[in-house]
């Protein structure tokens, strides 16, 4: 009887010991999920078909630039036009305030280029890390949303006065949107789709119509060059129509911010590069 009792006690201690060592509430499984998540965020995204996401960014550029031109009279993405406006302003600074807004946009775009380039280079050995792309576009989303919030909740000016105004509710949104615009261009460099910067069209037009295989049935580069200006045109038309409607420029910025957030989700779920 005593031996039976001792065996029972030993078994009881073994069972209790196993229970004590077992993680509570599935903690081991939870840790493995966190580990997998961290590993997934530290992988490179697959380059295949990533050009589709970059092409979608042309719609966003069209929305932002058309709303910006309609509201403030300056670009926030296409800096060639801003450079011309800035030069004209330096030649005749008293004629208009457009050159001040164009100069603000141009300067913030350049600063943003330094920032987003460093974001892709410094923290990681690879610029195509999933967490970097997600962080970059999440920051872009926040900056566009901040500009939209200023237009929505900040001091309101008559539409006819906005194009000449250089008050902070005008210059700050321009600076925020211009700063983030280069993030898309830097991402295209990181993914090695150098032509899909979403902020330049002149070189795309040149490369498209000088292509010796322009009419070839299978020509992915040609297809991208056709898609980029087409999608930007669609975004520009939509942005112009919406900016002049009850939606207004603020609504266009909110739409652009929502589209940026969708891009963040795309990068989050995008397939990883095969090792």
C-alpha positions as CSV (number, residue, x, y, z in Angstrom):
1,X,0.0,0.0,0.0
2,X,2.8,2.3,0.9
3,X,4.6,1.7,-2.4
4,X,1.3,2.3,-4.2
5,X,0.9,5.6,-2.3
6,X,4.5,6.6,-3.1
7,X,4.0,5.9,-6.8
8,X,0.8,8.0,-6.7
9,X,2.6,10.8,-5.0
10,X,5.5,10.7,-7.5
11,X,3.1,10.7,-10.4
12,X,1.3,13.6,-8.8
13,X,4.6,15.5,-8.4
14,X,5.5,14.8,-12.0
15,X,2.1,16.0,-13.3
16,X,2.3,19.1,-11.1
17,X,5.8,19.7,-12.3
18,X,4.7,19.6,-15.9
19,X,1.9,22.0,-15.1
20,X,4.2,24.4,-13.4
21,X,6.5,24.4,-16.4
22,X,3.7,24.8,-19.0
23,X,3.3,28.5,-20.1
24,X,0.1,30.1,-18.9
25,X,-2.5,31.3,-21.5
26,X,-0.6,29.9,-24.4
27,X,2.4,32.2,-23.8
28,X,4.7,30.0,-25.8
29,X,2.5,30.1,-28.8
30,X,2.2,33.9,-28.4
31,X,5.9,34.3,-28.3
32,X,6.3,32.2,-31.5
33,X,3.8,34.5,-33.2
34,X,5.7,37.6,-32.1
35,X,8.9,36.0,-33.4
36,X,7.4,35.1,-36.7
37,X,6.0,38.7,-37.0
38,X,9.5,40.1,-36.3
39,X,11.1,37.8,-38.8
40,X,8.5,38.7,-41.4
41,X,9.0,42.4,-40.9
42,X,12.8,42.0,-41.2
43,X,12.6,40.2,-44.6
44,X,12.9,41.9,-48.0
45,X,9.7,42.3,-50.0
46,X,9.6,40.5,-53.3
47,X,10.3,42.8,-56.2
48,X,8.0,40.8,-58.6
49,X,4.9,42.8,-59.4
50,X,5.9,45.6,-56.9
51,X,5.8,48.0,-59.9
52,X,2.0,47.8,-59.6
53,X,2.1,49.4,-56.2
54,X,4.4,52.1,-57.5
55,X,2.1,52.8,-60.5
56,X,-0.8,53.2,-58.1
57,X,1.2,56.0,-56.4
58,X,0.9,58.0,-59.6
59,X,-2.8,58.3,-58.9
60,X,-1.9,59.8,-55.5
61,X,0.5,62.2,-57.1
62,X,-2.1,63.3,-59.6
63,X,-4.6,63.9,-56.8
64,X,-2.2,65.9,-54.6
65,X,-0.7,68.1,-57.4
66,X,-4.0,68.9,-59.0
67,X,-5.6,69.9,-55.7
68,X,-2.4,71.9,-54.8
69,X,-2.4,73.8,-58.0
70,X,-6.2,74.5,-57.8
71,X,-5.9,75.7,-54.2
72,X,-2.5,77.3,-53.7
73,X,-1.1,77.7,-57.2
74,X,2.0,75.5,-56.7
75,X,3.0,71.9,-57.0
76,X,3.8,69.6,-54.1
77,X,5.3,66.7,-56.1
78,X,6.3,67.8,-59.6
79,X,9.3,70.0,-58.7
80,X,10.1,71.0,-62.3
81,X,7.2,73.3,-62.4
82,X,8.1,74.7,-59.0
83,X,11.6,75.4,-60.1
84,X,10.3,77.5,-63.0
85,X,7.8,79.3,-60.8
86,X,10.6,80.0,-58.3
87,X,12.8,81.4,-61.0
88,X,10.1,83.6,-62.3
89,X,9.5,84.9,-58.8
90,X,13.1,85.8,-58.3
91,X,13.0,87.7,-61.6
92,X,9.9,89.6,-60.5
93,X,9.2,89.0,-56.7
94,X,6.6,91.7,-56.4
95,X,4.2,90.3,-59.0
96,X,3.0,87.2,-57.1
97,X,3.6,85.1,-54.0
98,X,3.5,81.9,-55.9
99,X,7.3,81.7,-56.0
100,X,7.4,81.7,-52.1
101,X,5.1,78.7,-52.0
102,X,6.9,77.0,-54.9
103,X,10.2,77.6,-53.1
104,X,8.8,76.2,-49.8
105,X,7.6,73.1,-51.7
106,X,10.9,72.7,-53.5
107,X,13.0,73.1,-50.3
108,X,10.9,70.7,-48.3
109,X,11.0,68.1,-51.1
110,X,14.8,68.2,-51.1
111,X,15.0,67.9,-47.3
112,X,12.5,65.0,-47.5
113,X,14.7,63.3,-50.1
114,X,17.6,63.3,-47.6
115,X,15.4,62.0,-44.8
116,X,13.7,59.1,-46.8
117,X,16.9,58.1,-48.4
118,X,18.6,57.8,-45.0
119,X,15.5,55.9,-43.7
120,X,16.1,53.2,-46.4
121,X,19.9,53.1,-46.0
122,X,20.9,53.6,-42.4
123,X,18.9,51.3,-40.2
124,X,19.1,48.2,-42.4
125,X,21.6,46.6,-44.8
126,X,18.8,46.3,-47.4
127,X,16.5,49.2,-48.5
128,X,13.8,46.7,-49.3
129,X,13.1,45.6,-45.8
130,X,9.3,45.2,-45.2
131,X,9.4,47.3,-42.0
132,X,11.2,50.2,-43.7
133,X,8.6,50.3,-46.6
134,X,5.8,50.1,-44.1
135,X,7.3,52.8,-41.9
136,X,8.0,55.1,-44.9
137,X,4.5,55.0,-46.2
138,X,3.0,55.2,-42.8
139,X,4.9,58.4,-42.2
140,X,3.8,59.7,-45.6
141,X,0.2,58.9,-44.6
142,X,0.5,60.8,-41.3
143,X,2.0,63.9,-43.0
144,X,-0.7,64.0,-45.6
145,X,-3.4,63.5,-42.9
146,X,-1.8,66.4,-40.9
147,X,-2.0,68.7,-43.9
148,X,-5.6,67.6,-44.5
149,X,-6.4,68.3,-40.8
150,X,-5.0,71.8,-41.1
151,X,-7.2,72.5,-44.1
152,X,-10.2,71.0,-42.4
153,X,-10.0,72.4,-38.9
154,X,-7.6,75.3,-39.3
155,X,-8.3,78.9,-40.1
156,X,-10.4,79.2,-43.3
157,X,-9.7,81.7,-46.1
158,X,-11.8,82.5,-49.1
159,X,-10.7,80.4,-52.1
160,X,-9.8,83.4,-54.2
161,X,-7.4,84.6,-51.5
162,X,-5.6,81.3,-51.0
163,X,-3.6,81.5,-54.2
164,X,-1.9,84.7,-53.0
165,X,-1.8,83.9,-49.3
166,X,1.4,82.9,-47.6
167,X,0.0,82.4,-44.1
168,X,0.9,79.4,-42.1
169,X,-2.4,77.5,-42.9
170,X,-1.1,77.6,-46.5
171,X,2.6,77.1,-46.2
172,X,2.6,74.4,-43.6
173,X,0.4,72.0,-45.6
174,X,2.5,72.6,-48.7
175,X,5.6,71.9,-46.7
176,X,4.2,68.7,-45.2
177,X,2.9,67.2,-48.5
178,X,6.0,68.2,-50.4
179,X,8.3,66.6,-47.7
180,X,6.5,63.3,-48.0
181,X,6.1,63.3,-51.8
182,X,9.7,62.1,-52.3
183,X,9.1,59.0,-50.2
184,X,7.5,57.4,-53.2
185,X,10.4,58.3,-55.4
186,X,12.9,56.9,-52.9
187,X,10.9,53.7,-52.6
188,X,11.1,53.2,-56.4
189,X,14.9,53.4,-56.1
190,X,14.9,50.9,-53.3
191,X,12.8,48.5,-55.4
192,X,15.0,49.2,-58.5
193,X,12.1,50.5,-60.6
194,X,14.1,53.7,-61.2
195,X,11.7,55.1,-63.8
196,X,8.6,54.9,-61.6
197,X,9.4,57.8,-59.3
198,X,5.9,59.2,-59.6
199,X,7.2,62.7,-59.6
200,X,8.7,62.9,-63.1
201,X,7.0,62.4,-66.5
202,X,9.2,64.1,-69.0
203,X,11.8,61.4,-69.1
204,X,9.0,58.7,-69.2
205,X,7.5,60.4,-72.3
206,X,11.0,60.5,-73.9
207,X,11.8,56.9,-73.1
208,X,8.3,55.7,-74.2
209,X,8.3,57.3,-77.7
210,X,12.0,56.6,-78.4
211,X,11.6,52.9,-77.6
212,X,12.6,50.8,-80.6
213,X,10.2,48.1,-79.4
214,X,7.3,50.5,-78.8
215,X,4.8,48.3,-80.7
216,X,6.2,45.0,-79.5
217,X,3.5,42.7,-78.1
218,X,5.6,41.9,-75.0
219,X,7.3,44.9,-73.6
220,X,7.0,45.4,-69.8
221,X,9.0,48.6,-69.8
222,X,6.7,50.1,-72.4
223,X,3.6,49.0,-70.4
224,X,4.9,50.8,-67.3
225,X,5.7,54.0,-69.3
226,X,2.2,54.0,-70.6
227,X,0.6,53.3,-67.3
228,X,2.5,56.0,-65.3
229,X,1.2,59.1,-67.2
230,X,-2.2,57.6,-67.7
231,X,-2.7,56.9,-64.0
232,X,-1.3,60.4,-63.1
233,X,-3.8,61.9,-65.5
234,X,-6.6,60.0,-63.9
235,X,-5.6,61.3,-60.5
236,X,-5.2,64.8,-61.8
237,X,-8.7,64.9,-63.3
238,X,-10.2,63.4,-60.1
239,X,-8.3,65.8,-57.9
240,X,-9.3,68.8,-60.0
241,X,-12.9,67.9,-60.0
242,X,-13.0,67.1,-56.3
243,X,-11.1,70.2,-55.3
244,X,-13.7,72.4,-57.0
245,X,-16.6,70.5,-55.5
246,X,-18.0,70.4,-52.0
247,X,-15.2,67.9,-51.1
248,X,-12.6,70.6,-51.5
249,X,-8.8,70.3,-51.3
250,X,-9.1,69.0,-47.7
251,X,-11.2,66.1,-48.9
252,X,-8.7,65.3,-51.7
253,X,-5.9,65.2,-49.1
254,X,-7.9,62.9,-46.9
255,X,-8.5,60.6,-49.9
256,X,-4.8,60.6,-50.7
257,X,-4.0,59.8,-47.0
258,X,-6.4,56.8,-47.1
259,X,-4.7,55.6,-50.3
260,X,-1.3,55.9,-48.7
261,X,-2.6,53.8,-45.8
262,X,-3.7,51.1,-48.3
263,X,-0.2,51.1,-49.7
264,X,1.1,50.4,-46.2
265,X,-1.2,47.4,-45.9
266,X,0.0,46.2,-49.3
267,X,3.6,46.2,-48.1
268,X,2.7,44.6,-44.9
269,X,1.1,41.6,-46.7
270,X,3.4,41.6,-49.7
271,X,5.2,38.3,-50.3
272,X,8.8,38.1,-49.0
273,X,11.8,37.6,-51.2
274,X,12.9,34.0,-51.4
275,X,16.1,33.2,-49.7
